[in-house]
Amino acid sequence: MANRLINPITGTPVISYNEAALFFMATRIHYSMKADNKLYAEIKQACEKARQAITAAGPAGPPPLDELVDEWMFKLDVEKAVMEQEKAKQEAAEA
């Protein structure tokens, strides 16, 4: 069974392709505004890959939601690693 993307506002699983696509777009925009491009490069790359998949689907229809969710979970794993790096740097600076 594929991972399920959870809507952070409602706390319910995402079952709509359009809802998943909207999360991708919002995340892409959010991380494109980050100052440290090197730190967030992998996150932006994952979001760009998702955007390309959404765009390429065109009139043939969207890719399966499970594929979008798997890509989203990859992005979350990358984000977690980035946050852990930032925390480690902050702790090292405070020591």
C-alpha positions as CSV (number, residue, x, y, z in Angstrom):
1,M,0.0,0.0,0.0
2,A,1.3,3.4,-0.9
3,N,1.9,6.1,1.6
4,R,-1.0,8.5,2.0
5,L,-0.6,12.2,1.8
6,I,-2.4,13.9,4.7
7,N,-4.0,17.4,4.3
8,P,-2.4,19.4,7.1
9,I,-5.4,21.7,7.4
10,T,-8.2,19.0,7.7
11,G,-6.0,16.1,8.9
12,T,-7.7,13.8,6.4
13,P,-6.1,11.7,3.6
14,V,-5.8,13.4,0.2
15,I,-7.9,11.5,-2.3
16,S,-8.2,14.0,-5.0
17,Y,-5.6,14.4,-7.8
18,N,-6.3,18.2,-7.9
19,E,-5.7,18.5,-4.1
20,A,-2.4,16.7,-4.4
21,A,-1.4,18.8,-7.3
22,L,-2.2,21.9,-5.4
23,F,0.0,20.9,-2.5
24,F,2.9,20.3,-5.0
25,M,2.4,23.8,-6.5
26,A,2.2,25.5,-3.1
27,T,5.3,23.7,-1.8
28,R,7.2,24.6,-5.0
29,I,6.3,28.3,-4.6
30,H,7.2,28.2,-0.9
31,Y,10.6,26.7,-1.3
32,S,11.4,28.9,-4.4
33,M,11.3,31.8,-2.0
34,K,13.9,30.4,0.4
35,A,17.2,32.3,0.5
36,D,19.5,29.3,0.8
37,N,19.1,27.8,-2.6
38,K,21.7,25.1,-1.9
39,L,20.0,23.9,1.2
40,Y,16.6,23.6,-0.4
41,A,17.8,22.4,-3.9
42,E,16.6,18.8,-3.4
43,I,13.2,19.9,-2.2
44,K,12.7,22.3,-5.2
45,Q,14.0,19.6,-7.5
46,A,11.4,17.1,-6.2
47,C,8.6,19.7,-6.6
48,E,9.7,20.5,-10.1
49,K,9.7,16.9,-11.0
50,A,6.1,16.7,-9.8
51,R,5.2,19.8,-11.7
52,Q,6.6,18.3,-14.9
53,A,4.6,15.1,-14.3
54,I,1.4,17.1,-13.8
55,T,2.1,19.2,-16.9
56,A,3.0,16.2,-19.1
57,A,-0.2,14.4,-18.2
58,G,-2.1,17.0,-20.3
59,P,-5.4,15.8,-21.8
60,A,-4.5,12.2,-21.2
61,G,-5.3,12.8,-17.6
62,P,-3.2,13.0,-14.4
63,P,-0.7,10.3,-13.4
64,P,-2.0,7.9,-10.7
65,L,-2.4,9.6,-7.3
66,D,-0.2,6.9,-5.7
67,E,2.7,8.2,-7.9
68,L,2.1,11.7,-6.7
69,V,1.9,10.6,-3.1
70,D,5.2,8.7,-3.5
71,E,6.9,11.8,-4.9
72,W,5.4,13.9,-2.1
73,M,6.7,11.5,0.5
74,F,10.2,11.7,-1.0
75,K,10.0,15.5,-0.7
76,L,9.0,15.1,2.9
77,D,11.9,12.8,3.6
78,V,14.3,15.4,2.0
79,E,12.7,18.1,4.0
80,K,13.1,16.1,7.3
81,A,16.8,15.7,6.4
82,V,17.2,19.4,5.8
83,M,15.5,20.2,9.1
84,E,17.8,17.8,10.9
85,Q,20.9,19.4,9.3
86,E,19.7,22.9,10.3
87,K,19.1,21.7,13.9
88,A,22.5,20.1,14.1
89,K,24.1,23.3,12.8
90,Q,22.2,25.4,15.3
91,E,23.2,23.0,18.2
92,A,26.8,23.1,17.1
93,A,26.8,26.9,17.0
94,E,25.3,27.0,20.5
95,A,27.9,24.6,21.9
